[in-house]
Each structure stands twice: as structure tokens, then as C-alpha cells.
Amino acid sequence: MSDPSTARADRTPSGPDMHRRFRTRRWAEAVSVARAVFIAVGLVTAYYLLPLDERGTAGASALLAGGLAAVLLVFGWEVRAIVRSPHPRLKAVEALAATLVLFLVLFAGAYYLLDRSAPGSFSEPLTRTDALYFTLTTFSTVGFGDIAARSQTGRVLTMLQMAGGLLLVGVAARVLASAVQAGLRRRRREPSAQPRSGTATGTPHQEAGP
């Protein structure tokens, strides 16, 4: 009969193994943070470089509709990636960065296009930085009041952003948390299955010994 204490000791990772896992974990965290920063910087850079000046009201509507569809697709793909990732929490950080920044840049572009196609939609002409600033103040519920929507279309867009922001903070955060829990449960099951299979293959050799 095997000693239970010996079996527990065999399953306990040794010093080098723990050090290797710690380094792997640190590396995964660094890569995850780098990807989140890269996604944010890339989306904001694209916002400033895209030729938005050539679009009119129809272009603003198409940008908003297509952008919202892209947000939903990216979010759904990220949820599946979280469940399958070996580091669900870190993957959730990337998902939140991609979804949030894409959402903000999308509405900033829509505000900018609306102001270009229908001057006077806001209390002052909007540059790209002004549009992004107004988007952030609206999302954070700060609302300094220095920039305000005046036209009906501008106010409808602002209301859509407010509603979408509430859904993003409430529903999307809950979905991401559930995906993280599902990924953690999946990760716990995988290591437990591997030792059992290894033990099953090793038992016949032990019994066949002298």
C-alpha cells in the first residue's frame, strides 16, 4: 500500500517547478498588459489616421452601425477566448481593453462625423480630440458641460452611448466574470485528469516488477 503522505508529496510541485511556474505566470501577465496597451494605442491611432473628413451623415450612420456590430463580434470572440485560455483573468483584461476602447473610439468618430456633416450639432466645433474628450466625459458621467449636444441627432447619439455604456459596465462585466469562472473551472479539471492517466499507465509496470 502506498503512503498517502508520500502521494501528496509527489503531487506537490518542487522548488524548481514552482519557480518555473512563477516565471511563466509573470511572463503571461507582462504579455497580457502589453497586448492591452497595444490594442488601446492601435485603436486610438486608427481613430486619428482614418479619413473621416470625407464622410457625411450617411457615413456616420454606417460607421456607427458597423462599429456596434464589430463591438458585439469582438466581445463574443473574446468571451470564447477567455473560457479556452490557460490564463482566463489575464485574457479578460485584454477583452475589456479591446471592447471598451473600441466602443469609445466608435462614438468619438460618430460625433466627429456628425459635427462635420451638420455644423452646430454641438455647442462648439469638434476636433477629433474634442470628440474623444466628449465621449470620455459622457462615458465617465463627469459631464463638465463645456461641450454639449444641441441637435436632435447629437442628443440621440449621446443617449445611445449612455445606454451602451451602462450595458458595457453592467451586463458585459458580468458576462466576462462568468467566462473567467468557466475558464478557471476548465483549467482545474485539466491538470487533475493528467496525473490520473499517468498513474494508470504506470501501474502495470509497477505490478510487473519483482
Backbone as CSV, one residue per row, in Angstrom:
resi,resn,N_x,N_y,N_z,CA_x,CA_y,CA_z,C_x,C_y,C_z
1,MET,0.846,-1.198,0.000,0.000,0.000,0.000,0.881,1.246,0.000
2,SER,0.415,2.214,-0.725,1.188,3.462,-0.808,0.835,4.359,0.350
3,ASP,1.813,5.119,0.772,1.621,6.055,1.873,0.921,7.308,1.356
4,PRO,-0.233,7.685,1.947,-0.937,8.885,1.463,-0.077,10.126,1.551
5,SER,0.748,10.231,2.605,1.590,11.421,2.724,2.611,11.480,1.595
6,THR,3.108,10.283,1.193,4.057,10.249,0.073,3.396,10.652,-1.220
7,ALA,2.126,10.214,-1.413,1.397,10.572,-2.628,1.159,12.065,-2.695
8,ARG,0.822,12.653,-1.524,0.608,14.102,-1.509,1.913,14.828,-1.797
9,ALA,3.021,14.307,-1.282,4.307,14.939,-1.536,4.684,14.863,-3.002
10,ASP,4.307,13.729,-3.665,4.617,13.591,-5.083,3.847,14.596,-5.920
11,ARG,2.605,14.897,-5.489,1.794,15.844,-6.254,2.190,17.276,-5.982
12,THR,2.924,17.542,-4.902,3.322,18.906,-4.581,4.479,19.322,-5.465
13,PRO,4.383,20.451,-6.170,5.470,20.860,-7.054,6.734,21.175,-6.270
14,SER,7.857,20.788,-6.827,9.135,21.033,-6.181,9.549,22.483,-6.361
15,GLY,10.687,22.850,-5.741,11.161,24.226,-5.819,11.373,24.715,-7.234
16,PRO,12.126,23.987,-8.082,12.317,24.433,-9.473,11.015,24.557,-10.245
17,ASP,10.071,23.612,-9.987,8.789,23.676,-10.671,8.009,24.926,-10.267
18,MET,8.018,25.233,-8.980,7.311,26.422,-8.525,7.943,27.685,-9.099
19,HIS,9.270,27.711,-9.166,9.955,28.873,-9.731,9.633,29.014,-11.211
20,ARG,9.579,27.872,-11.923,9.259,27.912,-13.345,7.831,28.397,-13.568
21,ARG,6.906,27.930,-12.743,5.524,28.385,-12.867,5.398,29.868,-12.543
22,PHE,6.152,30.333,-11.571,6.110,31.752,-11.216,6.617,32.608,-12.367
23,ARG,7.710,32.182,-12.993,8.236,32.947,-14.124,7.269,32.924,-15.296
24,THR,6.631,31.758,-15.519,5.651,31.672,-16.600,4.464,32.592,-16.345
25,ARG,4.034,32.628,-15.087,2.922,33.498,-14.726,3.283,34.971,-14.928
26,ARG,4.466,35.360,-14.497,4.906,36.742,-14.662,5.002,37.110,-16.137
27,TRP,5.515,36.196,-16.936,5.631,36.458,-18.365,4.257,36.609,-18.993
28,ALA,3.312,35.760,-18.606,1.958,35.862,-19.142,1.312,37.190,-18.748
29,GLU,1.548,37.640,-17.523,0.999,38.928,-17.096,1.585,40.073,-17.912
30,ALA,2.895,40.035,-18.137,3.541,41.098,-18.913,3.017,41.118,-20.347
31,VAL,2.851,39.945,-20.938,2.339,39.870,-22.308,0.899,40.370,-22.371
32,SER,0.096,40.016,-21.371,-1.298,40.453,-21.356,-1.413,41.973,-21.251
33,VAL,-0.629,42.567,-20.362,-0.647,44.029,-20.224,-0.158,44.694,-21.503
34,ALA,0.891,44.134,-22.107,1.416,44.700,-23.348,0.377,44.630,-24.458
35,ARG,-0.348,43.513,-24.545,-1.382,43.400,-25.570,-2.515,44.404,-25.336
36,ALA,-2.916,44.578,-24.077,-3.978,45.534,-23.774,-3.567,46.947,-24.162
37,VAL,-2.322,47.314,-23.831,-1.826,48.650,-24.199,-1.726,48.778,-25.716
38,PHE,-1.248,47.731,-26.374,-1.120,47.760,-27.836,-2.483,47.917,-28.502
39,ILE,-3.493,47.211,-27.995,-4.834,47.324,-28.559,-5.366,48.743,-28.399
40,ALA,-5.209,49.300,-27.194,-5.707,50.653,-26.942,-5.006,51.683,-27.825
41,VAL,-3.676,51.599,-27.885,-2.914,52.548,-28.693,-3.245,52.385,-30.178
42,GLY,-3.394,51.143,-30.621,-3.708,50.901,-32.028,-5.067,51.461,-32.435
43,LEU,-6.072,51.276,-31.588,-7.407,51.785,-31.909,-7.443,53.312,-31.905
44,VAL,-6.802,53.923,-30.921,-6.775,55.392,-30.868,-5.983,55.948,-32.055
45,THR,-4.887,55.301,-32.420,-4.106,55.747,-33.579,-4.927,55.644,-34.860
46,ALA,-5.654,54.535,-35.018,-6.515,54.384,-36.193,-7.595,55.462,-36.230
47,TYR,-8.114,55.831,-35.065,-9.122,56.880,-34.989,-8.590,58.212,-35.520
48,TYR,-7.341,58.511,-35.216,-6.765,59.778,-35.673,-6.301,59.724,-37.129
49,LEU,-6.011,58.536,-37.654,-5.469,58.431,-39.003,-6.518,58.156,-40.079
50,LEU,-7.655,57.569,-39.712,-8.672,57.257,-40.717,-9.214,58.523,-41.359
51,PRO,-9.486,58.508,-42.670,-10.007,59.698,-43.363,-11.491,59.915,-43.096
52,LEU,-11.820,60.309,-41.881,-13.222,60.511,-41.526,-13.807,61.781,-42.132
53,ASP,-12.977,62.733,-42.558,-13.483,64.001,-43.078,-14.276,63.829,-44.364
54,GLU,-14.063,62.746,-45.084,-14.706,62.575,-46.377,-16.106,61.983,-46.268
55,ARG,-16.576,61.691,-45.097,-17.875,61.043,-44.917,-18.914,62.055,-44.480
56,GLY,-20.178,61.778,-44.847,-21.275,62.648,-44.461,-22.133,61.999,-43.398
57,THR,-23.410,62.425,-43.342,-24.318,61.869,-42.345,-24.529,60.377,-42.558
58,ALA,-24.670,59.974,-43.825,-24.833,58.548,-44.116,-23.603,57.765,-43.684
59,GLY,-22.427,58.346,-43.885,-21.201,57.672,-43.455,-21.134,57.535,-41.954
60,ALA,-21.613,58.568,-41.235,-21.615,58.487,-39.770,-22.543,57.381,-39.294
61,SER,-23.720,57.272,-39.941,-24.671,56.221,-39.557,-24.098,54.838,-39.861
62,ALA,-23.459,54.709,-41.024,-22.869,53.419,-41.384,-21.729,53.060,-40.442
63,LEU,-20.929,54.064,-40.079,-19.827,53.817,-39.137,-20.353,53.352,-37.793
64,LEU,-21.411,53.999,-37.314,-21.958,53.635,-36.017,-22.554,52.235,-36.037
65,ALA,-23.345,51.928,-37.084,-23.970,50.608,-37.163,-22.927,49.509,-37.307
66,GLY,-21.978,49.729,-38.225,-20.936,48.725,-38.403,-20.042,48.592,-37.186
67,GLY,-19.779,49.720,-36.533,-18.940,49.676,-35.340,-19.597,48.936,-34.195
68,LEU,-20.887,49.156,-33.995,-21.601,48.431,-32.933,-21.618,46.930,-33.208
69,ALA,-21.799,46.564,-34.480,-21.739,45.143,-34.827,-20.347,44.582,-34.555
70,ALA,-19.317,45.379,-34.853,-17.950,44.938,-34.590,-17.698,44.770,-33.094
71,VAL,-18.259,45.674,-32.277,-18.109,45.555,-30.821,-18.709,44.243,-30.333
72,LEU,-19.906,43.901,-30.831,-20.558,42.656,-30.415,-19.762,41.438,-30.860
73,LEU,-19.242,41.472,-32.101,-18.454,40.341,-32.594,-17.162,40.170,-31.805
74,VAL,-16.469,41.277,-31.558,-15.226,41.214,-30.784,-15.497,40.707,-29.373
75,PHE,-16.587,41.186,-28.779,-16.902,40.762,-27.422,-17.220,39.270,-27.365
76,GLY,-18.019,38.784,-28.322,-18.330,37.358,-28.352,-17.099,36.497,-28.559
77,TRP,-16.203,36.933,-29.446,-14.969,36.183,-29.675,-14.087,36.182,-28.438
78,GLU,-14.026,37.304,-27.744,-13.194,37.394,-26.543,-13.743,36.515,-25.427
79,VAL,-15.062,36.411,-25.302,-15.652,35.547,-24.274,-15.239,34.100,-24.504
80,ARG,-15.301,33.636,-25.749,-14.875,32.263,-26.060,-13.388,32.082,-25.792
81,ALA,-12.597,33.108,-26.103,-11.155,33.008,-25.869,-10.843,32.947,-24.377
82,ILE,-11.622,33.644,-23.549,-11.407,33.609,-22.103,-11.630,32.206,-21.561
83,VAL,-12.710,31.573,-21.994,-13.040,30.233,-21.497,-11.936,29.236,-21.865
84,ARG,-11.340,29.374,-23.045,-10.337,28.418,-23.510,-8.911,28.790,-23.113
85,SER,-8.723,29.979,-22.574,-7.369,30.445,-22.266,-6.820,29.778,-21.007
86,PRO,-5.512,29.498,-20.950,-4.912,28.985,-19.716,-4.823,30.047,-18.620
87,HIS,-5.013,31.308,-18.994,-4.994,32.414,-18.028,-6.263,33.256,-18.230
88,PRO,-7.397,32.780,-17.734,-8.669,33.474,-18.005,-8.712,34.907,-17.501
89,ARG,-8.164,35.171,-16.319,-8.217,36.531,-15.777,-7.428,37.508,-16.651
90,LEU,-6.255,37.085,-17.092,-5.447,37.957,-17.936,-6.117,38.180,-19.286
91,LYS,-6.734,37.144,-19.821,-7.438,37.290,-21.093,-8.632,38.219,-20.951
92,ALA,-9.263,38.223,-19.789,-10.385,39.128,-19.557,-9.932,40.588,-19.567
93,VAL,-8.719,40.848,-19.099,-8.182,42.213,-19.149,-8.036,42.664,-20.599
94,GLU,-7.515,41.786,-21.445,-7.402,42.113,-22.855,-8.774,42.333,-23.486
95,ALA,-9.733,41.487,-23.135,-11.081,41.612,-23.695,-11.708,42.930,-23.298
96,LEU,-11.543,43.319,-22.032,-12.115,44.574,-21.568,-11.465,45.762,-22.273
97,ALA,-10.145,45.699,-22.464,-9.450,46.788,-23.155,-9.930,46.918,-24.589
98,ALA,-10.024,45.791,-25.296,-10.444,45.831,-26.693,-11.873,46.340,-26.829
99,THR,-12.781,45.818,-26.003,-14.195,46.192,-26.120,-14.423,47.639,-25.714
100,LEU,-13.835,48.050,-24.598,-14.060,49.401,-24.092,-13.487,50.461,-25.025
101,VAL,-12.235,50.278,-25.447,-11.611,51.277,-26.306,-12.307,51.332,-27.662
102,LEU,-12.692,50.192,-28.213,-13.421,50.179,-29.481,-14.755,50.902,-29.350
103,PHE,-15.435,50.708,-28.245,-16.711,51.380,-28.001,-16.528,52.903,-27.941
104,LEU,-15.519,53.362,-27.218,-15.295,54.795,-27.070,-14.858,55.432,-28.384
105,VAL,-13.940,54.783,-29.082,-13.463,55.327,-30.353,-14.590,55.369,-31.385
106,LEU,-15.452,54.379,-31.337,-16.582,54.342,-32.261,-17.478,55.564,-32.101
107,PHE,-17.866,55.886,-30.884,-18.752,57.024,-30.667,-18.019,58.346,-30.890
108,ALA,-16.732,58.395,-30.582,-15.970,59.608,-30.870,-15.967,59.893,-32.370
109,GLY,-15.772,58.846,-33.168,-15.823,59.023,-34.620,-17.191,59.449,-35.102
110,ALA,-18.238,58.895,-34.512,-19.599,59.272,-34.908,-19.885,60.728,-34.560
111,TYR,-19.455,61.175,-33.394,-19.641,62.589,-33.019,-18.873,63.509,-33.963
112,TYR,-17.668,63.128,-34.287,-16.850,63.964,-35.164,-17.483,64.071,-36.553
113,LEU,-17.942,62.937,-37.094,-18.566,62.953,-38.409,-19.865,63.748,-38.399
114,LEU,-20.628,63.625,-37.340,-21.880,64.378,-37.249,-21.611,65.877,-37.238
115,ASP,-20.610,66.298,-36.503,-20.299,67.722,-36.445,-19.781,68.233,-37.781
116,ARG,-19.055,67.397,-38.523,-18.548,67.816,-39.822,-19.662,67.900,-40.856
117,SER,-20.608,66.965,-40.794,-21.683,66.950,-41.786,-22.834,67.880,-41.425
118,ALA,-23.031,68.156,-40.146,-24.105,69.047,-39.696,-23.544,69.998,-38.654
119,PRO,-22.875,71.058,-39.090,-22.298,72.016,-38.131,-23.366,72.581,-37.199
120,GLY,-22.988,72.810,-35.960,-23.927,73.300,-34.964,-24.596,72.197,-34.171
121,SER,-24.253,70.929,-34.451,-24.839,69.821,-33.694,-24.379,69.828,-32.246
122,PHE,-23.236,70.480,-32.006,-22.703,70.576,-30.644,-22.463,72.041,-30.299
123,SER,-22.239,72.294,-29.044,-22.105,73.674,-28.579,-20.863,74.359,-29.132
124,GLU,-19.926,73.599,-29.670,-18.741,74.161,-30.311,-18.240,73.173,-31.342
125,PRO,-17.515,73.675,-32.367,-16.966,72.753,-33.368,-16.032,71.731,-32.720
126,LEU,-16.112,70.509,-33.217,-15.346,69.417,-32.614,-14.161,69.030,-33.489
127,THR,-12.993,69.006,-32.883,-11.857,68.322,-33.492,-11.933,66.846,-33.072
128,ARG,-11.033,66.048,-33.561,-11.036,64.631,-33.165,-10.759,64.489,-31.674
129,THR,-9.877,65.320,-31.172,-9.594,65.281,-29.733,-10.810,65.740,-28.935
130,ASP,-11.507,66.770,-29.412,-12.712,67.231,-28.728,-13.778,66.134,-28.697
131,ALA,-13.938,65.431,-29.821,-14.934,64.362,-29.891,-14.596,63.229,-28.924
132,LEU,-13.317,62.880,-28.862,-12.903,61.826,-27.933,-13.065,62.290,-26.486
133,TYR,-12.761,63.541,-26.240,-12.935,64.115,-24.900,-14.408,64.093,-24.480
134,PHE,-15.296,64.488,-25.381,-16.727,64.469,-25.073,-17.210,63.040,-24.824
135,THR,-16.694,62.098,-25.595,-17.064,60.692,-25.397,-16.644,60.189,-24.027
136,LEU,-15.427,60.522,-23.617,-14.928,60.070,-22.317,-15.685,60.715,-21.164
137,THR,-15.974,62.004,-21.267,-16.709,62.667,-20.179,-18.137,62.129,-20.078
138,THR,-18.722,61.793,-21.221,-20.066,61.207,-21.189,-20.036,59.806,-20.595
139,PHE,-19.059,59.002,-21.008,-18.964,57.628,-20.501,-18.698,57.592,-19.003
140,SER,-17.842,58.499,-18.534,-17.497,58.524,-17.112,-18.527,59.271,-16.270
141,THR,-19.580,59.771,-16.903,-20.655,60.524,-16.238,-20.147,61.788,-15.561
142,VAL,-18.982,62.285,-15.986,-18.464,63.531,-15.416,-19.268,64.713,-15.951
143,GLY,-19.333,64.826,-17.299,-20.154,65.847,-17.927,-19.847,67.255,-17.460
144,PHE,-18.694,67.797,-17.830,-18.319,69.140,-17.405,-19.248,70.210,-17.968
145,GLY,-19.906,69.940,-19.076,-20.823,70.906,-19.655,-20.187,71.864,-20.635
146,ASP,-18.849,71.771,-20.833,-18.203,72.654,-21.799,-18.557,72.283,-23.228
147,ILE,-18.837,71.008,-23.476,-19.313,70.551,-24.783,-20.641,69.833,-24.558
148,ALA,-21.657,70.218,-25.312,-22.973,69.613,-25.156,-23.595,69.405,-26.529
149,ALA,-24.420,68.375,-26.642,-25.131,68.099,-27.895,-26.333,69.034,-28.012
150,ARG,-26.478,69.684,-29.167,-27.578,70.616,-29.377,-28.629,70.084,-30.333
151,SER,-28.188,69.401,-31.379,-29.152,68.893,-32.356,-29.821,67.622,-31.832
152,GLN,-30.947,67.293,-32.448,-31.656,66.082,-32.046,-30.827,64.827,-32.342
153,THR,-30.151,64.837,-33.483,-29.321,63.675,-33.826,-28.179,63.512,-32.833
154,GLY,-27.561,64.639,-32.468,-26.479,64.577,-31.496,-26.945,64.057,-30.156
155,ARG,-28.115,64.464,-29.743,-28.626,64.002,-28.454,-29.021,62.523,-28.504
156,VAL,-29.523,62.086,-29.654,-29.842,60.660,-29.792,-28.563,59.828,-29.710
157,LEU,-27.509,60.284,-30.391,-26.230,59.576,-30.311,-25.707,59.530,-28.881
158,THR,-25.847,60.654,-28.175,-25.374,60.704,-26.799,-26.162,59.744,-25.910
159,MET,-27.463,59.677,-26.129,-28.286,58.745,-25.352,-27.916,57.296,-25.662
160,LEU,-27.628,57.019,-26.930,-27.198,55.669,-27.291,-25.897,55.314,-26.588
161,GLN,-24.976,56.268,-26.525,-23.722,55.997,-25.824,-23.962,55.758,-24.335
162,MET,-24.835,56.561,-23.724,-25.133,56.370,-22.301,-25.703,54.977,-22.040
163,ALA,-26.672,54.571,-22.870,-27.281,53.246,-22.695,-26.259,52.140,-22.943
164,GLY,-25.451,52.315,-23.996,-24.423,51.315,-24.276,-23.377,51.241,-23.186
165,GLY,-23.026,52.393,-22.601,-22.067,52.388,-21.506,-22.584,51.651,-20.287
166,LEU,-23.866,51.833,-19.992,-24.455,51.109,-18.860,-24.455,49.607,-19.107
167,LEU,-24.771,49.205,-20.337,-24.740,47.781,-20.664,-23.317,47.238,-20.604
168,LEU,-22.372,48.036,-21.063,-20.977,47.587,-21.063,-20.464,47.394,-19.650
169,VAL,-20.809,48.318,-18.757,-20.341,48.226,-17.374,-21.081,47.128,-16.616
170,GLY,-22.385,47.003,-16.858,-23.187,46.042,-16.112,-23.195,44.646,-16.702
171,VAL,-23.848,44.502,-17.849,-24.050,43.178,-18.442,-22.734,42.586,-18.935
172,ALA,-21.954,43.380,-19.683,-20.712,42.848,-20.247,-19.732,42.439,-19.155
173,ALA,-19.632,43.238,-18.088,-18.731,42.874,-16.993,-19.160,41.573,-16.335
174,ARG,-20.461,41.369,-16.188,-20.955,40.126,-15.598,-20.659,38.932,-16.507
175,VAL,-20.821,39.136,-17.826,-20.531,38.050,-18.766,-19.050,37.689,-18.730
176,LEU,-18.192,38.698,-18.676,-16.756,38.436,-18.601,-16.393,37.703,-17.311
177,ALA,-17.015,38.094,-16.209,-16.743,37.411,-14.944,-17.172,35.949,-15.008
178,SER,-18.323,35.688,-15.616,-18.780,34.299,-15.770,-17.834,33.509,-16.667
179,ALA,-17.329,34.150,-17.734,-16.385,33.465,-18.616,-15.088,33.148,-17.883
180,VAL,-14.640,34.057,-17.026,-13.432,33.805,-16.240,-13.637,32.607,-15.319
181,GLN,-14.777,32.538,-14.639,-15.054,31.411,-13.756,-15.108,30.096,-14.531
182,ALA,-15.730,30.126,-15.718,-15.776,28.915,-16.539,-14.383,28.506,-16.980
183,GLY,-13.540,29.473,-17.325,-12.174,29.149,-17.713,-11.363,28.581,-16.561
184,LEU,-11.573,29.110,-15.340,-10.857,28.589,-14.175,-11.295,27.164,-13.859
185,ARG,-12.593,26.884,-13.965,-13.066,25.512,-13.732,-12.472,24.563,-14.769
186,ARG,-12.413,24.989,-16.006,-11.839,24.149,-17.056,-10.360,23.896,-16.809
187,ARG,-9.636,24.912,-16.324,-8.208,24.748,-16.063,-7.969,23.810,-14.890
188,ARG,-8.876,23.835,-13.874,-8.713,22.926,-12.732,-8.932,21.472,-13.135
189,ARG,-9.854,21.247,-14.077,-10.140,19.872,-14.492,-9.012,19.279,-15.303
190,GLU,-8.327,20.076,-16.094,-7.290,19.535,-16.977,-6.099,18.949,-16.225
191,PRO,-5.519,19.650,-15.223,-4.385,19.037,-14.506,-4.763,17.791,-13.740
192,SER,-6.013,17.742,-13.210,-6.428,16.576,-12.436,-6.593,15.348,-13.302
193,ALA,-6.892,15.549,-14.601,-7.054,14.398,-15.486,-5.706,13.829,-15.916
194,GLN,-4.688,14.692,-16.027,-3.400,14.209,-16.496,-2.695,13.281,-15.513
195,PRO,-2.644,13.593,-14.187,-1.990,12.651,-13.263,-2.671,11.298,-13.225
196,ARG,-4.035,11.285,-13.353,-4.743,10.003,-13.304,-4.354,9.138,-14.490
197,SER,-4.268,9.774,-15.695,-3.883,8.978,-16.857,-2.446,8.472,-16.737
198,GLY,-1.557,9.340,-16.172,-0.172,8.918,-15.998,-0.057,7.783,-15.003
199,THR,-0.858,7.827,-13.920,-0.827,6.775,-12.916,-1.331,5.464,-13.479
200,ALA,-2.373,5.563,-14.333,-2.955,4.354,-14.900,-1.963,3.652,-15.811
201,THR,-1.166,4.445,-16.560,-0.211,3.812,-17.452,1.006,3.277,-16.697
202,GLY,1.288,3.912,-15.526,2.472,3.478,-14.795,2.213,2.301,-13.880
203,THR,0.976,2.016,-13.511,0.649,0.952,-12.548,1.034,-0.413,-13.063
204,PRO,0.728,-0.791,-14.336,1.095,-2.132,-14.808,2.587,-2.395,-14.696
205,HIS,3.421,-1.346,-14.951,4.861,-1.574,-14.871,5.288,-1.832,-13.438
206,GLN,4.623,-1.153,-12.490,4.962,-1.385,-11.104,4.557,-2.781,-10.663
207,GLU,3.386,-3.242,-11.148,2.938,-4.573,-10.736,3.783,-5.658,-11.396
208,ALA,4.291,-5.365,-12.566,5.077,-6.402,-13.276,6.486,-6.500,-12.719
209,GLY,6.881,-5.584,-11.873,8.237,-5.608,-11.324,8.410,-6.736,-10.339
210,PRO,9.647,-6.973,-9.898,9.914,-8.081,-8.957,9.319,-7.780,-7.597
